[in-house]
Amino acid sequence: MNASARAEEFAPFGEGHGPLLSGAFAPISDESTFTDLPLLHGRIPADLNGVYLRTGPNPRFAPLGRYHPFDGDGMVHAAEFRAGHVTVRNRWVRTEHWQRESEAGAAAYWGIRETLPGRNDRPLKDSANTDVIGHAGRALVLWYLCGDAYQIDPVTLRTLGRQPALAAAQARISAHAKVDAATGELMFFEYGNESPTMHYGVLDAEGRLVHRVPITLPGPRLPHDMAITQRYSVLHDLPLFNDVAAMALGRHKLAFHASLPTRLGLLPRHGAGDSIRWFEFSPCYIYHVVNAWDSEDARGRWVEMIGCRYMPATDARGEVDAMRTARNVADLVMTARLWRWRMNLDTGHAEEAPLDAGHNLEFPCINAALSGQRTRFAWLADQDQRRILQWSGLRKLCLDSGRTLSAWSDSPEHSWYSEPAFAAADGPESEDHGYLISFQFDAQTRRQTLDVFDARDLSPGPIAQMLLPRHVPVGFHGCWIGAPRIDGWSQEE
């Protein structure tokens, strides 16, 4: 590839749209399938069978107005591991809005910096680019601002259309739904500006909508994640939401209200909306939850949630800078700490404390087979404070103590990891018996790899590292779907 072609690859729309569409963020223009990837070192584990999927923004057309990563067309990159062999694919999520722009041959929708849902003069696109999860034998691709859940084949990545039960109910779904591997149920919430401003629902193991109730909030909110335990769903009411004056003008602008508490609501999994019980904590924003579970001690019955607490920005006096906090959240400038919130069901007491105060950690994963149950381990990405969405290393932590158990980075300055996913080994013998998988882009050498680590100890580095022929653009969330959870896996052999 000559120099001009190489430059175009890393800035396909030119430099005028800013850094979020060039360099490591640069979208790619086609869909591909790669097999027989060069193995730089190590060996692909034979007991690793399933698919690692990672979704993110990959716009096809130059944007209308200012660009934000939440605007870009959803594209899924996937690595299929099968009996010691790997196939890597990438496909766009063919949403209704994707199809319309494809027919038009140009961008037809505005981004979140320019408009709000419901504006007819500047329509907003559901880009299905934020999260991907496995449920009912398929994968669901979701959008952060609540939209349709699009089903894709987790192996071929072919778009299969909207999730039927949600589409039939005209229900929307947030980016971060939770699947209970023990029951197969999927818990979700949806939010918006019209009353009731939140709904909560449950899909059963076959994908049928079996529960959906309204949740009363003080007004429109912008929760990003939720949690589940074996008994409860944990919903969030956070003191960061749309600025009312800007929203009246049809603009998307966030405001942080430091005088309001963070509220976590406990709702029995199939409970009525008015059965939710709220607990108050110090004001903050929460992008991502690690896990939650039920527990009991001498002081009573508890629900415990661990997540990444977005630390509010402060001024020179150490007081909360509300404007900078809101701007940082909007611009994805993450300063997060691993945090524990506890809620006592018997006394109503609430308590919170940092688990790790020394690292900026985000985009967590656990052994998903234990979601909603007590887990000891979590794997998170080290967030580089200088650049948004640059995860320069990976880290394994103990959720009891917050202590780092092992960590790895090829190059803290130049590495861009994707959100990792834990993949249990076939026939696992412990919670952490398996592998951690991530794409990694080296911005200095412009080398793209697929890295596989022993999840029990990251410190030796990848036990298998494969070279990809082109980069994987910076994206959002990833997941692992093991072979037994994929419809038709045996037929793919």
VEXVEXFI-969252 format. One line per field, with one value per residue (C-alpha): residue in three letters; x, y, z. Coordinates in steps of 0.2 Angstrom, whole numbers. Layout:
resn: ala|...
X: X|...
Y: Y|...
Z: Z|...
END
This chain:
resn: met|asn|ala|ser|ala|arg|ala|glu|glu|phe|ala|pro|phe|gly|glu|gly|his|gly|pro|leu|leu|ser|gly|ala|phe|ala|pro|ile|ser|asp|glu|ser|thr|phe|thr|asp|leu|pro|leu|leu|his|gly|arg|ile|pro|ala|asp|leu|asn|gly|val|tyr|leu|arg|thr|gly|pro|asn|pro|arg|phe|ala|pro|leu|gly|arg|tyr|his|pro|phe|asp|gly|asp|gly|met|val|his|ala|ala|glu|phe|arg|ala|gly|his|val|thr|val|arg|asn|arg|trp|val|arg|thr|glu|his|trp|gln|arg|glu|ser|glu|ala|gly|ala|ala|ala|tyr|trp|gly|ile|arg|glu|thr|leu|pro|gly|arg|asn|asp|arg|pro|leu|lys|asp|ser|ala|asn|thr|asp|val|ile|gly|his|ala|gly|arg|ala|leu|val|leu|trp|tyr|leu|cys|gly|asp|ala|tyr|gln|ile|asp|pro|val|thr|leu|arg|thr|leu|gly|arg|gln|pro|ala|leu|ala|ala|ala|gln|ala|arg|ile|ser|ala|his|ala|lys|val|asp|ala|ala|thr|gly|glu|leu|met|phe|phe|glu|tyr|gly|asn|glu|ser|pro|thr|met|his|tyr|gly|val|leu|asp|ala|glu|gly|arg|leu|val|his|arg|val|pro|ile|thr|leu|pro|gly|pro|arg|leu|pro|his|asp|met|ala|ile|thr|gln|arg|tyr|ser|val|leu|his|asp|leu|pro|leu|phe|asn|asp|val|ala|ala|met|ala|leu|gly|arg|his|lys|leu|ala|phe|his|ala|ser|leu|pro|thr|arg|leu|gly|leu|leu|pro|arg|his|gly|ala|gly|asp|ser|ile|arg|trp|phe|glu|phe|ser|pro|cys|tyr|ile|tyr|his|val|val|asn|ala|trp|asp|ser|glu|asp|ala|arg|gly|arg|trp|val|glu|met|ile|gly|cys|arg|tyr|met|pro|ala|thr|asp|ala|arg|gly|glu|val|asp|ala|met|arg|thr|ala|arg|asn|val|ala|asp|leu|val|met|thr|ala|arg|leu|trp|arg|trp|arg|met|asn|leu|asp|thr|gly|his|ala|glu|glu|ala|pro|leu|asp|ala|gly|his|asn|leu|glu|phe|pro|cys|ile|asn|ala|ala|leu|ser|gly|gln|arg|thr|arg|phe|ala|trp|leu|ala|asp|gln|asp|gln|arg|arg|ile|leu|gln|trp|ser|gly|leu|arg|lys|leu|cys|leu|asp|ser|gly|arg|thr|leu|ser|ala|trp|ser|asp|ser|pro|glu|his|ser|trp|tyr|ser|glu|pro|ala|phe|ala|ala|ala|asp|gly|pro|glu|ser|glu|asp|his|gly|tyr|leu|ile|ser|phe|gln|phe|asp|ala|gln|thr|arg|arg|gln|thr|leu|asp|val|phe|asp|ala|arg|asp|leu|ser|pro|gly|pro|ile|ala|gln|met|leu|leu|pro|arg|his|val|pro|val|gly|phe|his|gly|cys|trp|ile|gly|ala|pro|arg|ile|asp|gly|trp|ser|gln|glu|glu
X: 0|7|9|-7|-18|-11|-15|-33|-35|-33|-43|-56|-66|-51|-45|-58|-70|-57|-48|-63|-64|-46|-31|-36|-54|-54|-69|-66|-76|-80|-84|-71|-68|-50|-44|-27|-20|-2|2|15|18|10|-3|-22|-30|-39|-51|-57|-73|-85|-86|-78|-89|-85|-96|-93|-96|-91|-99|-101|-104|-96|-107|-120|-113|-102|-98|-99|-94|-112|-117|-107|-116|-114|-101|-97|-80|-79|-66|-73|-63|-65|-54|-38|-43|-48|-59|-61|-76|-83|-101|-112|-128|-141|-153|-168|-159|-143|-154|-162|-144|-138|-153|-149|-130|-126|-129|-148|-147|-140|-129|-132|-122|-135|-152|-163|-175|-191|-185|-192|-181|-165|-169|-158|-152|-153|-135|-135|-117|-115|-116|-118|-124|-129|-146|-158|-144|-141|-133|-142|-134|-140|-139|-135|-149|-162|-168|-172|-163|-156|-153|-137|-130|-116|-105|-109|-114|-129|-142|-158|-169|-177|-180|-198|-205|-198|-203|-221|-223|-215|-203|-186|-170|-155|-138|-134|-146|-141|-143|-144|-135|-143|-161|-158|-168|-163|-167|-168|-173|-179|-179|-185|-192|-210|-220|-217|-199|-193|-199|-191|-194|-189|-187|-187|-174|-184|-185|-203|-207|-214|-214|-214|-218|-217|-205|-208|-194|-193|-191|-182|-165|-150|-145|-133|-132|-141|-137|-145|-144|-153|-168|-167|-164|-154|-160|-151|-157|-142|-140|-133|-146|-152|-151|-170|-167|-157|-169|-183|-173|-171|-152|-143|-134|-130|-130|-123|-133|-121|-135|-145|-140|-136|-151|-151|-167|-170|-185|-189|-186|-204|-210|-223|-215|-221|-212|-196|-186|-173|-157|-147|-128|-116|-119|-110|-112|-110|-106|-103|-107|-96|-108|-120|-127|-137|-128|-131|-121|-124|-132|-145|-148|-139|-138|-121|-116|-98|-95|-85|-89|-87|-77|-85|-72|-67|-61|-46|-55|-59|-77|-87|-86|-103|-101|-84|-91|-106|-94|-82|-97|-103|-86|-82|-67|-68|-60|-67|-63|-69|-82|-94|-112|-121|-140|-147|-164|-169|-163|-163|-145|-134|-115|-102|-83|-69|-62|-47|-42|-26|-31|-43|-53|-67|-76|-76|-80|-83|-86|-103|-110|-110|-119|-129|-120|-105|-89|-71|-63|-65|-55|-55|-46|-34|-41|-28|-32|-25|-36|-54|-57|-39|-37|-19|-18|-28|-30|-37|-43|-50|-67|-66|-51|-49|-31|-23|-19|-10|-9|-2|1|12|14|5|8|3|-8|-27|-36|-54|-65|-59|-71|-68|-70|-72|-61|-71|-74|-68|-61|-63|-71|-56|-51|-52|-45|-46|-48|-46|-41|-26|-20|-3|-4|15|18|0|-1|-17|-18|-30|-23|-27|-22|-23|-36|-28|-13|-11|7|16|7|-3|-2|-8|-6|-12|-9|-23|-21|-30|-35|-51|-57|-59|-76|-86|-92|-87|-94|-90|-103|-97|-101|-115|-125|-124|-139|-132|-114|-112|-119|-105|-91
Y: 0|17|32|41|25|22|40|38|22|31|47|41|57|68|78|91|80|79|65|54|49|47|37|23|29|29|18|5|4|-14|-31|-45|-63|-68|-85|-93|-77|-76|-82|-70|-81|-94|-107|-105|-115|-131|-129|-111|-113|-100|-82|-65|-51|-32|-19|0|15|13|27|24|42|59|65|79|92|88|69|59|40|36|42|30|15|-1|-13|-30|-37|-55|-69|-87|-99|-117|-132|-122|-112|-94|-84|-65|-56|-39|-34|-19|-20|-18|-7|1|18|9|3|20|29|15|18|37|35|48|53|56|58|70|65|68|84|92|85|75|60|66|81|79|92|84|65|55|38|22|16|0|2|2|-16|-34|-48|-66|-72|-86|-93|-77|-60|-44|-27|-12|7|18|30|16|9|-7|-24|-31|-49|-55|-73|-73|-83|-76|-59|-58|-46|-56|-41|-34|-45|-51|-49|-32|-26|-32|-23|-7|-8|0|-7|1|-3|-13|-27|-42|-60|-73|-88|-99|-95|-89|-73|-56|-41|-24|-6|8|27|43|60|56|50|36|40|22|5|-12|-29|-47|-58|-77|-90|-91|-73|-70|-54|-60|-44|-26|-12|7|14|31|44|62|66|61|53|46|30|19|3|-9|-24|-40|-52|-69|-60|-42|-30|-14|1|18|36|47|66|68|71|82|101|106|123|115|101|113|120|103|101|88|95|87|94|87|91|89|92|77|59|44|32|14|5|-13|-22|-40|-48|-50|-36|-22|-5|2|-11|-4|2|16|19|35|37|51|60|53|45|26|21|2|-11|-25|-37|-38|-51|-55|-58|-59|-56|-52|-35|-42|-46|-35|-32|-27|-19|-16|-4|9|26|41|53|71|84|96|114|122|122|104|107|98|107|102|110|101|84|85|90|75|63|69|69|51|58|44|45|30|21|3|5|-5|0|-10|-9|-17|-24|-26|-9|2|7|11|12|14|14|13|-4|3|21|20|16|23|8|5|-7|-22|-40|-56|-74|-71|-88|-80|-64|-60|-71|-68|-67|-65|-59|-45|-40|-22|-10|4|20|32|49|59|51|46|27|22|7|5|-11|-25|-29|-43|-38|-46|-40|-44|-33|-22|-28|-30|-48|-46|-34|-32|-18|-20|-1|11|25|17|2|3|-12|-17|-21|-38|-53|-68|-84|-100|-115|-130|-139|-125|-130|-113|-96|-89|-105|-98|-84|-65|-60|-43|-34|-23|-9|-1|17|19|4|3|-15|-24|-40|-52|-56|-71|-71|-84|-76|-83|-73|-59|-54|-65|-57|-65|-84|-82|-67|-66|-52|-45|-37|-21|-11|-13|4|10|4|0|-16|-34|-51|-69|-82|-100|-114|-122|-105|-103|-109|-121|-121|-140|-137|-124|-137
Z: 0|-5|7|0|1|19|24|17|26|43|38|25|26|27|43|43|54|68|77|81|62|59|66|77|75|56|49|37|21|18|25|25|32|36|40|42|51|54|72|79|94|105|101|99|114|108|123|117|106|103|97|103|96|98|91|88|77|58|48|30|25|30|45|45|57|72|75|91|91|97|79|69|60|70|64|73|72|78|80|79|88|83|88|87|72|70|58|59|51|51|46|47|57|44|54|46|46|38|24|21|20|9|-4|-3|-5|8|27|30|49|62|77|95|96|84|88|100|97|89|79|62|54|60|62|74|69|79|75|85|89|108|115|109|120|118|121|115|103|94|97|101|95|106|106|121|119|118|102|93|98|82|81|72|68|80|68|51|58|46|52|56|60|75|91|87|105|108|90|93|109|102|116|116|125|132|128|143|146|157|154|169|162|175|169|152|156|149|160|151|154|142|145|136|138|139|154|160|157|161|158|164|156|155|140|144|138|121|118|123|132|149|160|156|169|170|183|191|191|196|177|161|165|156|165|155|164|176|187|191|206|208|216|210|196|201|191|191|194|192|194|176|163|149|152|152|143|129|127|125|110|103|108|117|132|148|166|182|197|212|225|219|226|215|218|215|214|219|210|211|195|190|202|199|195|211|221|218|233|231|241|240|238|234|217|203|186|182|165|168|181|185|194|208|220|236|252|271|286|305|300|288|270|257|239|234|217|211|196|189|198|187|198|197|191|204|204|213|229|228|225|211|195|188|170|168|174|162|148|152|152|136|128|135|145|158|176|185|200|205|218|230|234|247|251|267|264|282|289|273|277|262|261|248|247|234|230|220|221|211|194|181|176|164|152|164|161|172|169|162|168|186|182|196|208|219|209|215|199|186|171|166|154|160|153|147|154|139|125|125|123|123|134|135|146|154|172|183|200|216|219|238|241|225|223|206|203|187|172|155|142|126|125|137|125|109|113|109|116|113|128|133|136|147|138|149|144|139|155|167|184|192|190|181|171|154|142|140|122|114|98|100|88|90|84|82|71|64|68|72|82|90|108|119|137|150|161|177|175|162|167|154|140|126|125|107|96|78|65|56|39|44|59|69|73|91|97|112|120|117|123|122|117|120|107|118|118|99|88|74|80|76|59|56|57
END
